[in-house]
């Protein structure tokens, strides 16, 4: 480049000069450039490489350390996963909860390994945290409803107000729980309808777990017109004779209310939770039959109408 520049300047300045003079000057310039190149070749390249070598060796060493940290972190993740799986299995923990906790542990260990490796390479951890924080804020603002459902799912999995196969009543819906996901809970109604409920809605409402206990009490209130003592005895006999009623847990028959057109008798007996509806239906039918057989009336609302003739 230096040779061409000098050659152009020389040609422009001496357009009227003798050709032999131009050739001599050109030869002199070429010799000068060649001498400069010979001086630059060995020294500059070697010095440049020597100046880069410590930095390259240091970066290579840090890169190897970072890779080793990631490899060790990956092995730790597998070891912790196996340990947690065995621990949760021995505890009979719900599979949904165990999967969530194992995934959370994996994410934490991977994040820690990445932060340490990035710091070894020379990337400040504060910058990574700030970047993740900004991204998390943006995602959180755009997915508020979904994140609320996820938070509700985490609460349900940790607190366990109900489990799979439990019969629940919540927010106007009731049925048997088919699955508990991270964002939605699926229930099957008694008429075989599938209902998917957001976990955020369930976690913020009252949940009645009908099947959480082994036994359930069958409560009935029946109105009669007269014959209180006889009616109470007949009701007690119906409860005692039913094979699915747990008579040893006690049977109670009592006057619940003196209503306008009937005496309301309350009756209580215990049965296993899975037999609740069958016992309830059978007892109601049997009470009606024994009342009819013994002349005990189940009253209904009556209205007297008086017609007056005016002249």
DRENPAPA-18760 format. One line per 4 residues: number of its first residue (from 1); their letters; for each residue x, y, z of N, C-alpha, C. Coordinates in nm, 2 decimals. Layout:
NUM = a = X,Y,Z,X,Y,Z,X,Y,Z | ...
***
This chain:
1 = xxxx = 0.08,-0.12,0.00,0.00,0.00,0.00,0.09,0.12,0.00 | 0.19,0.12,0.08,0.28,0.24,0.09,0.36,0.26,-0.04 | 0.39,0.14,-0.10,0.46,0.15,-0.23,0.37,0.21,-0.34 | 0.25,0.17,-0.35,0.15,0.23,-0.45,0.13,0.38,-0.42
5 = xxxx = 0.12,0.42,-0.30,0.09,0.56,-0.27,0.21,0.65,-0.31 | 0.33,0.60,-0.28,0.45,0.68,-0.32,0.46,0.68,-0.47 | 0.43,0.57,-0.53,0.44,0.56,-0.68,0.34,0.66,-0.75 | 0.22,0.67,-0.69,0.12,0.76,-0.75,0.16,0.91,-0.73
9 = xxxx = 0.21,0.94,-0.61,0.26,1.08,-0.59,0.37,1.11,-0.68 | 0.46,1.02,-0.70,0.58,1.04,-0.78,0.54,1.07,-0.92 | 0.45,0.99,-0.97,0.40,1.00,-1.11,0.33,1.13,-1.13 | 0.25,1.17,-1.03,0.17,1.30,-1.04,0.26,1.42,-1.04
13 = xxxx = 0.37,1.41,-0.96,0.46,1.53,-0.94,0.56,1.55,-1.06 | 0.59,1.44,-1.13,0.69,1.45,-1.22,0.64,1.40,-1.36 | 0.53,1.45,-1.40,0.48,1.41,-1.53,0.57,1.45,-1.65 | 0.64,1.56,-1.63,0.73,1.61,-1.74,0.87,1.57,-1.72
17 = xxxx = 0.90,1.48,-1.62,1.04,1.44,-1.59,1.09,1.34,-1.69 | 1.21,1.32,-1.69,1.27,1.21,-1.78,1.23,1.08,-1.73 | 1.21,0.98,-1.82,1.17,0.85,-1.79,1.27,0.77,-1.70 | 1.40,0.79,-1.73,1.50,0.73,-1.66,1.51,0.77,-1.51
21 = xxxx = 1.48,0.90,-1.49,1.47,0.95,-1.35,1.36,0.89,-1.27 | 1.25,0.87,-1.34,1.13,0.81,-1.28,1.16,0.67,-1.24 | 1.23,0.60,-1.33,1.26,0.46,-1.30,1.35,0.44,-1.18 | 1.45,0.53,-1.17,1.54,0.53,-1.06,1.47,0.56,-0.93
25 = xxxx = 1.38,0.66,-0.93,1.31,0.69,-0.81,1.22,0.57,-0.76 | 1.16,0.51,-0.87,1.07,0.40,-0.83,1.15,0.28,-0.77 | 1.27,0.25,-0.83,1.35,0.15,-0.77,1.39,0.18,-0.63 | 1.42,0.30,-0.60,1.46,0.34,-0.47,1.34,0.32,-0.37
29 = xxxx = 1.22,0.36,-0.41,1.10,0.34,-0.33,1.07,0.20,-0.30 | 1.09,0.11,-0.40,1.06,-0.03,-0.39,1.16,-0.09,-0.29 | 1.29,-0.05,-0.30,1.39,-0.10,-0.20,1.36,-0.06,-0.06 | 1.31,0.06,-0.05,1.28,0.11,0.09,1.16,0.03,0.15
33 = xxxx = 1.06,0.01,0.07,0.94,-0.07,0.11,0.98,-0.21,0.15 | 1.06,-0.28,0.06,1.10,-0.41,0.09,1.18,-0.42,0.22 | 1.26,-0.32,0.25,1.34,-0.32,0.37,1.24,-0.31,0.49 | 1.14,-0.23,0.48,1.04,-0.21,0.59,0.97,-0.34,0.61
37 = xxxx = 0.93,-0.41,0.51,0.86,-0.54,0.52,0.94,-0.64,0.59 | 1.07,-0.65,0.55,1.16,-0.74,0.62,1.17,-0.72,0.77 | 1.17,-0.59,0.80,1.18,-0.56,0.95,1.05,-0.59,1.02 | 0.94,-0.58,0.95,0.81,-0.60,1.02,0.77,-0.75,1.03
41 = xxxx = 0.80,-0.83,0.94,0.75,-0.97,0.93,0.77,-1.05,1.06 | 0.90,-1.07,1.10,0.91,-1.16,1.22,0.87,-1.09,1.35 | 0.90,-0.97,1.37,0.89,-0.90,1.50,0.74,-0.88,1.54 | 0.67,-0.81,1.45,0.53,-0.77,1.48,0.44,-0.89,1.50
45 = xxxx = 0.44,-0.99,1.42,0.36,-1.11,1.43,0.39,-1.18,1.56 | 0.51,-1.20,1.59,0.55,-1.27,1.71,0.51,-1.20,1.84 | 0.53,-1.07,1.83,0.49,-0.99,1.95,0.34,-0.98,1.97 | 0.27,-0.98,1.86,0.12,-0.98,1.87,0.07,-1.11,1.93
49 = xxxx = 0.13,-1.22,1.88,0.09,-1.35,1.93,0.13,-1.37,2.08 | 0.25,-1.32,2.11,0.29,-1.33,2.25,0.20,-1.25,2.34 | 0.15,-1.13,2.29,0.07,-1.05,2.38,-0.07,-1.11,2.39 | -0.12,-1.19,2.29,-0.25,-1.25,2.30,-0.24,-1.38,2.38
53 = xxxx = -0.13,-1.45,2.39,-0.12,-1.58,2.45,-0.17,-1.59,2.59 | -0.13,-1.50,2.68,-0.17,-1.51,2.82,-0.32,-1.50,2.83 | -0.38,-1.41,2.76,-0.53,-1.39,2.76,-0.60,-1.52,2.71 | -0.55,-1.57,2.60,-0.61,-1.69,2.54,-0.60,-1.81,2.64
57 = xxxx = -0.48,-1.82,2.70,-0.46,-1.94,2.79,-0.56,-1.92,2.91 | -0.57,-1.80,2.96,-0.66,-1.77,3.08,-0.80,-1.80,3.04 | -0.85,-1.75,2.92,-0.98,-1.78,2.88,-1.01,-1.93,2.86 | -0.91,-2.00,2.80,-0.93,-2.14,2.78,-0.94,-2.22,2.91
61 = xxxx = -0.86,-2.17,3.01,-0.86,-2.24,3.14,-1.00,-2.21,3.21 | -1.05,-2.09,3.20,-1.18,-2.06,3.26,-1.29,-2.13,3.18 | -1.28,-2.15,3.05,-1.38,-2.22,2.97,-1.38,-2.37,3.01 | -1.27,-2.43,3.03,-1.26,-2.57,3.08,-1.33,-2.58,3.21
65 = xxxx = -1.30,-2.49,3.30,-1.36,-2.49,3.44,-1.51,-2.48,3.43 | -1.56,-2.39,3.34,-1.70,-2.37,3.33,-1.77,-2.50,3.28 | -1.70,-2.56,3.18,-1.76,-2.69,3.12,-1.76,-2.80,3.23 | -1.66,-2.81,3.31,-1.65,-2.90,3.42,-1.77,-2.88,3.52
69 = xxxx = -1.79,-2.75,3.55,-1.90,-2.71,3.64,-2.03,-2.76,3.59 | -2.06,-2.74,3.46,-2.18,-2.78,3.40,-2.20,-2.93,3.40 | -2.09,-3.00,3.37,-2.09,-3.15,3.37,-2.12,-3.20,3.52 | -2.05,-3.14,3.61,-2.08,-3.19,3.75,-2.22,-3.15,3.80
73 = xxxx = -2.27,-3.03,3.76,-2.40,-3.00,3.79,-2.50,-3.09,3.73 | -2.48,-3.14,3.61,-2.57,-3.24,3.54,-2.57,-3.37,3.62 | -2.45,-3.41,3.67,-2.45,-3.54,3.74,-2.52,-3.52,3.88 | -2.50,-3.40,3.94,-2.57,-3.38,4.07,-2.72,-3.38,4.05
77 = xxxx = -2.77,-3.32,3.94,-2.91,-3.33,3.91,-2.97,-3.47,3.90 | -2.89,-3.56,3.83,-2.94,-3.70,3.82,-2.94,-3.76,3.96 | -2.83,-3.74,4.04,-2.82,-3.80,4.17,-2.93,-3.75,4.26 | -2.96,-3.62,4.26,-3.07,-3.57,4.35,-3.20,-3.62,4.30
81 = xxxx = -3.22,-3.63,4.17,-3.35,-3.68,4.12,-3.38,-3.82,4.16 | -3.27,-3.91,4.16,-3.29,-4.04,4.20,-3.32,-4.05,4.35 | -3.25,-3.97,4.43,-3.27,-3.96,4.58,-3.41,-3.92,4.61 | -3.45,-3.81,4.55,-3.59,-3.76,4.58,-3.70,-3.85,4.53
85 = xxxx = -3.68,-3.92,4.42,-3.78,-4.02,4.37,-3.79,-4.13,4.48 | -3.68,-4.19,4.52,-3.69,-4.29,4.62,-3.75,-4.24,4.75 | -3.71,-4.12,4.79,-3.77,-4.07,4.92,-3.92,-4.05,4.91 | -3.96,-3.98,4.80,-4.11,-3.96,4.78,-4.19,-4.09,4.77
89 = xxxx = -4.13,-4.19,4.70,-4.19,-4.32,4.69,-4.21,-4.38,4.82 | -4.11,-4.38,4.91,-4.12,-4.44,5.04,-4.22,-4.36,5.13 | -4.24,-4.23,5.10,-4.34,-4.15,5.18,-4.48,-4.16,5.12 | -4.50,-4.24,5.01,-4.63,-4.25,4.95,-4.68,-4.11,4.91
93 = xxxx = -4.59,-4.03,4.86,-4.64,-3.89,4.82,-4.71,-3.90,4.69 | -4.81,-3.81,4.67,-4.89,-3.80,4.55,-4.79,-3.79,4.43 | -4.81,-3.86,4.32,-4.72,-3.85,4.20,-4.71,-3.71,4.15 | -4.83,-3.64,4.15,-4.82,-3.50,4.10,-4.73,-3.41,4.18
97 = xxxx = -4.74,-3.43,4.31,-4.65,-3.35,4.40,-4.50,-3.39,4.38 | -4.48,-3.52,4.37,-4.34,-3.56,4.36,-4.28,-3.51,4.23 | -4.35,-3.52,4.12,-4.30,-3.47,3.99,-4.27,-3.32,4.00 | -4.36,-3.24,4.06,-4.34,-3.10,4.06,-4.22,-3.07,4.15
101 = xxxx = -4.20,-3.13,4.26,-4.09,-3.10,4.35,-3.96,-3.14,4.28 | -3.96,-3.26,4.21,-3.83,-3.30,4.15,-3.80,-3.20,4.03 | -3.90,-3.16,3.96,-3.87,-3.06,3.85,-3.82,-2.93,3.91 | -3.87,-2.88,4.02,-3.83,-2.76,4.08,-3.68,-2.78,4.13
105 = xxxx = -3.65,-2.89,4.19,-3.51,-2.91,4.24,-3.42,-2.91,4.12 | -3.45,-2.98,4.01,-3.37,-2.98,3.89,-3.34,-2.84,3.84 | -3.45,-2.76,3.83,-3.44,-2.62,3.78,-3.34,-2.54,3.87 | -3.36,-2.55,4.00,-3.27,-2.48,4.09,-3.12,-2.52,4.07
109 = xxxx = -3.09,-2.65,4.06,-2.96,-2.69,4.05,-2.90,-2.65,3.92 | -2.97,-2.66,3.81,-2.93,-2.62,3.68,-2.90,-2.47,3.68 | -2.99,-2.39,3.74,-2.97,-2.24,3.74,-2.84,-2.21,3.82 | -2.82,-2.27,3.93,-2.70,-2.25,4.01,-2.57,-2.28,3.93
113 = xxxx = -2.57,-2.40,3.87,-2.46,-2.44,3.79,-2.43,-2.34,3.67 | -2.53,-2.29,3.61,-2.52,-2.19,3.50,-2.46,-2.06,3.55 | -2.51,-2.01,3.66,-2.46,-1.89,3.72,-2.31,-1.90,3.75 | -2.27,-2.01,3.82,-2.13,-2.03,3.85,-2.04,-2.04,3.73
117 = xxxx = -2.09,-2.11,3.63,-2.01,-2.13,3.51,-2.00,-1.99,3.43 | -2.11,-1.92,3.43,-2.10,-1.79,3.36,-2.01,-1.69,3.43 | -2.00,-1.70,3.57,-1.91,-1.62,3.64,-1.77,-1.65,3.62 | -1.74,-1.78,3.60,-1.60,-1.83,3.57,-1.56,-1.78,3.43
121 = xxxx = -1.65,-1.78,3.33,-1.61,-1.73,3.20,-1.59,-1.58,3.20 | -1.65,-1.51,3.29,-1.64,-1.36,3.30,-1.76,-1.29,3.28 | -1.88,-1.36,3.27,-2.01,-1.29,3.26,-2.06,-1.26,3.40 | -2.08,-1.14,3.44,-2.13,-1.11,3.57,-2.27,-1.17,3.60
125 = xxxx = -2.28,-1.24,3.72,-2.41,-1.30,3.75,-2.52,-1.20,3.77 | -2.48,-1.07,3.81,-2.58,-0.97,3.83,-2.65,-0.94,3.70 | -2.57,-0.94,3.59,-2.63,-0.91,3.46,-2.73,-1.02,3.42 | -2.70,-1.15,3.45,-2.79,-1.26,3.42,-2.92,-1.24,3.50
129 = xxxx = -2.90,-1.22,3.63,-3.01,-1.20,3.72,-3.10,-1.09,3.67 | -3.04,-0.98,3.63,-3.12,-0.86,3.59,-3.20,-0.90,3.46 | -3.13,-0.97,3.37,-3.20,-1.01,3.24,-3.31,-1.10,3.27 | -3.29,-1.20,3.36,-3.40,-1.29,3.39,-3.51,-1.22,3.46
133 = xxxx = -3.48,-1.13,3.55,-3.58,-1.05,3.62,-3.67,-0.97,3.52 | -3.61,-0.91,3.43,-3.68,-0.83,3.33,-3.77,-0.92,3.24 | -3.72,-1.03,3.20,-3.79,-1.13,3.12,-3.91,-1.18,3.20 | -3.88,-1.22,3.33,-3.99,-1.27,3.42,-4.10,-1.17,3.44
137 = xxxx = -4.06,-1.04,3.45,-4.17,-0.94,3.47,-4.25,-0.93,3.35 | -4.19,-0.93,3.23,-4.27,-0.92,3.11,-4.36,-1.03,3.09 | -4.31,-1.15,3.12,-4.39,-1.27,3.10,-4.51,-1.27,3.21 | -4.47,-1.23,3.33,-4.57,-1.23,3.44,-4.69,-1.13,3.41
141 = xxxx = -4.66,-1.02,3.35,-4.76,-0.92,3.32,-4.85,-0.97,3.20 | -4.79,-1.05,3.11,-4.87,-1.10,3.00,-4.95,-1.23,3.03 | -4.91,-1.30,3.14,-4.97,-1.42,3.17,-5.03,-1.42,3.31 | -5.09,-1.31,3.35,-5.14,-1.30,3.49,-5.23,-1.41,3.53
145 = xxxx = -5.33,-1.44,3.44,-5.44,-1.54,3.47,-5.38,-1.68,3.48 | -5.29,-1.71,3.38,-5.23,-1.84,3.38,-5.14,-1.86,3.50 | -5.06,-1.76,3.54,-4.97,-1.77,3.65,-5.05,-1.79,3.78 | -5.17,-1.72,3.79,-5.26,-1.74,3.91,-5.30,-1.89,3.92
149 = xxxx = -5.33,-1.95,3.80,-5.37,-2.09,3.80,-5.26,-2.18,3.84 | -5.14,-2.15,3.80,-5.02,-2.22,3.83,-4.99,-2.21,3.98 | -5.00,-2.09,4.04,-4.98,-2.07,4.18,-5.09,-2.15,4.26 | -5.21,-2.15,4.21,-5.32,-2.23,4.28,-5.29,-2.37,4.27
153 = xxxx = -5.23,-2.42,4.15,-5.20,-2.56,4.14,-5.09,-2.60,4.24 | -4.99,-2.51,4.26,-4.88,-2.54,4.35,-4.94,-2.55,4.50 | -5.03,-2.46,4.53,-5.09,-2.47,4.66,-5.17,-2.60,4.68 | -5.25,-2.64,4.58,-5.32,-2.76,4.59,-5.23,-2.88,4.60
157 = xxxx = -5.12,-2.88,4.53,-5.03,-3.00,4.53,-4.96,-3.01,4.67 | -4.93,-2.89,4.73,-4.86,-2.89,4.85,-4.95,-2.91,4.97 | -5.06,-2.84,4.98,-5.16,-2.85,5.09,-5.25,-2.97,5.08 | -5.27,-3.02,4.96,-5.35,-3.14,4.94,-5.49,-3.14,5.01
161 = xxxx = -5.57,-3.05,4.98,-5.71,-3.05,5.04,-5.79,-3.17,4.98 | -5.75,-3.22,4.87,-5.82,-3.34,4.81,-5.71,-3.41,4.72 | -5.75,-3.53,4.68,-5.66,-3.60,4.59,-5.74,-3.66,4.48 | -5.66,-3.73,4.39,-5.73,-3.80,4.28,-5.82,-3.91,4.33
165 = xxxx = -5.94,-3.92,4.27,-6.05,-4.02,4.31,-6.13,-3.97,4.43 | -6.10,-3.85,4.48,-6.19,-3.79,4.59,-6.31,-3.73,4.52 | -6.42,-3.73,4.59,-6.54,-3.66,4.54,-6.55,-3.52,4.61 | -6.55,-3.42,4.53,-6.54,-3.28,4.59,-6.66,-3.20,4.54
169 = xxxx = -6.69,-3.09,4.62,-6.79,-2.99,4.58,-6.72,-2.86,4.60 | -6.72,-2.78,4.49,-6.65,-2.65,4.49,-6.70,-2.56,4.38 | -6.74,-2.44,4.42,-6.78,-2.33,4.32,-6.90,-2.37,4.24 | -6.99,-2.45,4.29,-7.10,-2.49,4.21,-7.08,-2.62,4.13
173 = xxxx = -6.96,-2.67,4.14,-6.94,-2.80,4.07,-6.91,-2.91,4.17 | -6.94,-3.03,4.13,-6.91,-3.14,4.21,-6.89,-3.27,4.12 | -6.80,-3.35,4.17,-6.77,-3.47,4.10,-6.64,-3.54,4.15 | -6.60,-3.65,4.09,-6.49,-3.72,4.13,-6.36,-3.67,4.06
177 = xxxx = -6.26,-3.64,4.13,-6.14,-3.58,4.08,-6.07,-3.68,3.99 | -6.04,-3.65,3.87,-5.97,-3.74,3.77,-5.83,-3.71,3.77 | -5.79,-3.58,3.77,-5.65,-3.54,3.77,-5.63,-3.40,3.83 | -5.51,-3.38,3.88,-5.48,-3.24,3.94,-5.35,-3.20,3.86
181 = xxxx = -5.37,-3.11,3.77,-5.26,-3.06,3.69,-5.20,-2.93,3.76 | -5.10,-2.88,3.69,-5.04,-2.76,3.75,-5.12,-2.63,3.73 | -5.21,-2.63,3.63,-5.30,-2.52,3.60,-5.44,-2.55,3.62 | -5.48,-2.67,3.59,-5.63,-2.71,3.59,-5.65,-2.84,3.67
185 = xxxx = -5.77,-2.85,3.72,-5.81,-2.98,3.79,-5.93,-3.03,3.71 | -5.93,-3.16,3.68,-6.04,-3.22,3.60,-6.12,-3.31,3.70 | -6.25,-3.29,3.69,-6.34,-3.38,3.77,-6.45,-3.44,3.67 | -6.50,-3.56,3.72,-6.60,-3.63,3.64,-6.73,-3.63,3.73
189 = xxxx = -6.84,-3.58,3.67,-6.96,-3.57,3.74,-7.03,-3.71,3.75 | -7.14,-3.71,3.83,-7.21,-3.84,3.84,-7.27,-3.89,3.71 | -7.31,-3.79,3.63,-7.36,-3.83,3.50,-7.26,-3.83,3.39 | -7.13,-3.85,3.43,-7.02,-3.87,3.34,-6.98,-3.75,3.25
193 = xxxx = -7.00,-3.63,3.30,-6.95,-3.51,3.23,-6.81,-3.48,3.29 | -6.73,-3.43,3.19,-6.59,-3.39,3.23,-6.58,-3.24,3.25 | -6.54,-3.20,3.36,-6.54,-3.05,3.39,-6.39,-3.02,3.43 | -6.34,-2.92,3.36,-6.20,-2.87,3.39,-6.21,-2.73,3.46
197 = xxxx = -6.16,-2.73,3.58,-6.17,-2.61,3.66,-6.03,-2.55,3.68 | -6.02,-2.41,3.66,-5.89,-2.35,3.69,-5.85,-2.36,3.83 | -5.72,-2.40,3.86,-5.68,-2.41,4.00,-5.68,-2.28,4.08 | -5.67,-2.17,4.01,-5.68,-2.04,4.08,-5.82,-2.03,4.14
201 = xxxx = -5.92,-2.07,4.07,-6.06,-2.06,4.12,-6.08,-2.16,4.24 | -6.03,-2.28,4.23,-6.05,-2.38,4.34,-5.97,-2.33,4.46 | -5.85,-2.28,4.45,-5.77,-2.24,4.56,-5.82,-2.12,4.63 | -5.91,-2.04,4.57,-5.97,-1.93,4.63,-6.11,-1.95,4.67
205 = xxxx = -6.16,-2.07,4.67,-6.30,-2.10,4.71,-6.31,-2.21,4.81 | -6.42,-2.23,4.87,-6.44,-2.34,4.96,-6.45,-2.47,4.89 | -6.38,-2.57,4.94,-6.38,-2.70,4.88,-6.43,-2.80,4.99 | -6.54,-2.88,4.95,-6.59,-2.98,5.04,-6.54,-3.11,4.98
209 = xxxx = -6.46,-3.18,5.06,-6.41,-3.31,5.02,-6.50,-3.42,5.09 | -6.59,-3.47,5.00,-6.70,-3.56,5.06,-6.64,-3.70,5.10 | -6.54,-3.74,5.03,-6.48,-3.88,5.05,-6.35,-3.88,5.13 | -6.32,-3.78,5.19,-6.19,-3.78,5.26,-6.19,-3.87,5.39
213 = xxxx = -6.31,-3.89,5.45,-6.32,-3.97,5.57,-6.37,-4.11,5.53 | -6.34,-4.21,5.62,-6.38,-4.35,5.59,-6.53,-4.37,5.61 | -6.59,-4.29,5.71,-6.73,-4.31,5.73,-6.80,-4.18,5.71 | -6.94,-4.19,5.68,-7.02,-4.07,5.66,-7.15,-4.09,5.73
217 = xxxx = -7.21,-3.99,5.78,-7.34,-4.00,5.85,-7.45,-3.97,5.76 | -7.55,-4.05,5.77,-7.67,-4.04,5.68,-7.78,-3.96,5.77 | -7.80,-3.84,5.73,-7.89,-3.75,5.81,-8.02,-3.74,5.72 | -8.14,-3.76,5.79,-8.27,-3.74,5.72,-8.36,-3.66,5.81
221 = xxxx = -8.45,-3.58,5.75,-8.55,-3.51,5.83,-8.68,-3.55,5.76 | -8.78,-3.60,5.84,-8.90,-3.65,5.78,-9.02,-3.59,5.86 | -9.12,-3.54,5.79,-9.24,-3.49,5.86,-9.35,-3.59,5.88 | -9.41,-3.59,6.00,-9.53,-3.68,6.02,-9.64,-3.59,6.08
225 = xxxx = -9.76,-3.65,6.07,-9.88,-3.58,6.13,-9.90,-3.61,6.27 | -9.88,-3.73,6.32,-9.91,-3.77,6.45,-9.84,-3.90,6.48 | -9.85,-3.96,6.61,-9.78,-4.08,6.64,-9.63,-4.07,6.65 | -9.59,-3.97,6.73,-9.44,-3.94,6.73,-9.36,-4.07,6.78
229 = xxxx = -9.40,-4.12,6.90,-9.33,-4.23,6.95,-9.32,-4.35,6.86 | -9.43,-4.39,6.80,-9.44,-4.50,6.71,-9.35,-4.48,6.59 | -9.36,-4.35,6.53,-9.28,-4.32,6.42,-9.13,-4.32,6.45 | -9.09,-4.28,6.56,-8.95,-4.28,6.60,-8.90,-4.42,6.61
233 = xxxx = -8.98,-4.51,6.67,-8.94,-4.65,6.68,-8.93,-4.72,6.54 | -9.02,-4.69,6.45,-9.02,-4.75,6.32,-8.90,-4.70,6.24 | -8.86,-4.57,6.25,-8.74,-4.52,6.19,-8.62,-4.59,6.24 | -8.61,-4.60,6.37,-8.49,-4.67,6.43,-8.48,-4.81,6.38
237 = xxxx = -8.59,-4.88,6.37,-8.59,-5.02,6.32,-8.54,-5.03,6.18 | -8.58,-4.93,6.09,-8.53,-4.93,5.95,-8.38,-4.91,5.95 | -8.33,-4.82,6.03,-8.18,-4.80,6.03,-8.11,-4.93,6.08 | -8.17,-4.99,6.19,-8.10,-5.11,6.25,-8.10,-5.23,6.16
241 = xxxx = -8.20,-5.24,6.08,-8.22,-5.36,5.99,-8.14,-5.35,5.86 | -8.09,-5.23,5.82,-8.02,-5.21,5.70,-7.88,-5.27,5.72 | -7.84,-5.36,5.63,-7.71,-5.43,5.65,-7.58,-5.34,5.63 | -7.60,-5.22,5.56,-7.49,-5.13,5.54,-7.48,-5.02,5.65
245 = xxxx = -7.57,-5.01,5.74,-7.57,-4.92,5.84,-7.48,-4.97,5.96 | -7.39,-4.89,6.01,-7.30,-4.92,6.12,-7.37,-4.90,6.25 | -7.45,-4.99,6.29,-7.53,-4.97,6.41,-7.45,-4.95,6.54 | -7.33,-5.01,6.54,-7.24,-4.99,6.66,-7.19,-4.85,6.68
249 = xxxx = -7.20,-4.77,6.57,-7.16,-4.63,6.58,-7.28,-4.54,6.63 | -7.39,-4.60,6.65,-7.50,-4.52,6.71,-7.61,-4.48,6.61 | -7.73,-4.49,6.65,-7.85,-4.44,6.57,-7.93,-4.35,6.65 | -7.96,-4.23,6.60,-8.03,-4.13,6.68,-8.16,-4.09,6.60
253 = xxxx = -8.27,-4.09,6.67,-8.40,-4.04,6.62,-8.45,-3.94,6.71 | -8.49,-3.82,6.67,-8.53,-3.71,6.76,-8.63,-3.62,6.69 | -8.70,-3.54,6.77,-8.79,-3.44,6.71,-8.70,-3.31,6.68 | -8.70,-3.28,6.55,-8.62,-3.18,6.50,-8.69,-3.04,6.50
257 = xxxx = -8.82,-3.04,6.47,-8.89,-2.91,6.46,-9.04,-2.94,6.47 | -9.11,-2.85,6.53,-9.26,-2.85,6.53,-9.30,-2.74,6.42 | -9.32,-2.79,6.30,-9.35,-2.70,6.19,-9.50,-2.67,6.19 | -9.54,-2.59,6.09,-9.68,-2.54,6.08,-9.77,-2.66,6.06
261 = xxxx = -9.73,-2.75,5.97,-9.83,-2.86,5.93,-9.77,-3.00,5.95 | -9.66,-3.01,6.03,-9.60,-3.14,6.05,-9.51,-3.13,6.17 | -9.48,-3.25,6.23,-9.38,-3.27,6.33,-9.26,-3.33,6.25 | -9.14,-3.25,6.26,-9.03,-3.29,6.18,-8.94,-3.38,6.27
265 = xxxx = -8.92,-3.51,6.22,-8.83,-3.60,6.30,-8.70,-3.61,6.23 | -8.59,-3.59,6.30,-8.46,-3.61,6.25,-8.40,-3.75,6.28 | -8.33,-3.81,6.19,-8.27,-3.94,6.22,-8.13,-3.94,6.16 | -8.04,-4.01,6.23,-7.90,-4.02,6.20,-7.84,-4.16,6.22
269 = xxxx = -7.77,-4.20,6.12,-7.70,-4.33,6.13,-7.57,-4.32,6.04 | -7.47,-4.41,6.08,-7.34,-4.40,6.01,-7.33,-4.52,5.91 | -7.25,-4.50,5.80,-7.22,-4.60,5.71,-7.09,-4.57,5.65 | -7.03,-4.66,5.57,-6.90,-4.63,5.50,-6.93,-4.53,5.39
273 = xxxx = -6.83,-4.45,5.36,-6.85,-4.34,5.27,-6.90,-4.39,5.13 | -6.84,-4.50,5.08,-6.88,-4.55,4.95,-7.02,-4.60,4.95 | -7.08,-4.63,5.06,-7.22,-4.68,5.07,-7.32,-4.57,5.10 | -7.28,-4.45,5.11,-7.37,-4.34,5.15,-7.50,-4.33,5.07
277 = xxxx = -7.49,-4.31,4.94,-7.61,-4.29,4.86,-7.70,-4.41,4.86 | -7.64,-4.53,4.86,-7.73,-4.65,4.86,-7.81,-4.66,4.99 | -7.74,-4.63,5.10,-7.81,-4.64,5.23,-7.92,-4.53,5.24 | -7.88,-4.41,5.19,-7.98,-4.30,5.20,-8.11,-4.34,5.12
281 = xxxx = -8.09,-4.39,4.99,-8.20,-4.42,4.91,-8.29,-4.53,4.97 | -8.22,-4.64,5.02,-8.29,-4.75,5.08,-8.36,-4.71,5.20 | -8.30,-4.63,5.29,-8.37,-4.59,5.41,-8.49,-4.51,5.39 | -8.48,-4.41,5.29,-8.60,-4.33,5.26,-8.72,-4.42,5.21
285 = xxxx = -8.68,-4.51,5.12,-8.79,-4.60,5.07,-8.85,-4.68,5.18 | -8.77,-4.74,5.26,-8.82,-4.83,5.37,-8.90,-4.75,5.47 | -8.87,-4.63,5.50,-8.94,-4.55,5.59,-9.08,-4.52,5.53 | -9.09,-4.49,5.41,-9.22,-4.46,5.34,-9.30,-4.59,5.35
289 = xxxx = -9.24,-4.71,5.33,-9.32,-4.83,5.33,-9.37,-4.87,5.47 | -9.29,-4.85,5.57,-9.34,-4.89,5.71,-9.44,-4.78,5.76 | -9.42,-4.66,5.72,-9.52,-4.56,5.76,-9.66,-4.59,5.69 | -9.66,-4.63,5.57,-9.78,-4.67,5.50,-9.85,-4.79,5.57
293 = xxxx = -9.76,-4.89,5.60,-9.81,-5.01,5.66,-9.87,-4.99,5.80 | -9.82,-4.89,5.87,-9.87,-4.86,6.01,-9.96,-4.74,6.02 | -10.00,-4.69,5.91,-10.10,-4.58,5.91,-10.05,-4.45,5.96 | -9.92,-4.42,5.94,-9.86,-4.30,5.98,-9.85,-4.21,5.86
297 = xxxx = -9.91,-4.09,5.87,-9.93,-4.00,5.75,-9.81,-3.91,5.74 | -9.76,-3.89,5.62,-9.66,-3.79,5.59,-9.73,-3.67,5.53 | -9.76,-3.57,5.61,-9.85,-3.46,5.57,-9.79,-3.38,5.46 | -9.88,-3.31,5.39,-9.84,-3.21,5.29,-9.92,-3.08,5.31
301 = xxxx = -9.87,-2.98,5.26,-9.94,-2.85,5.28,-10.08,-2.85,5.23 | -10.17,-2.80,5.31,-10.31,-2.79,5.27,-10.36,-2.65,5.29 | -10.46,-2.61,5.21,-10.52,-2.48,5.21,-10.67,-2.49,5.22 | -10.72,-2.42,5.31,-10.87,-2.42,5.33,-10.92,-2.29,5.26
305 = xxxx = -11.02,-2.31,5.17,-11.08,-2.20,5.10,-11.23,-2.19,5.14 | -11.27,-2.08,5.19,-11.40,-2.05,5.23,-11.47,-1.96,5.13 | -11.58,-1.99,5.08,-11.65,-1.91,4.98,-11.77,-1.85,5.05 | -11.78,-1.72,5.04,-11.90,-1.65,5.10,-11.98,-1.59,4.99
309 = xxx = -12.11,-1.62,5.01,-12.21,-1.56,4.91,-12.26,-1.43,4.97 | -12.26,-1.33,4.90,-12.31,-1.20,4.94,-12.43,-1.17,4.85 | -12.54,-1.12,4.92,-12.66,-1.08,4.84,-12.66,-0.94,4.81
***
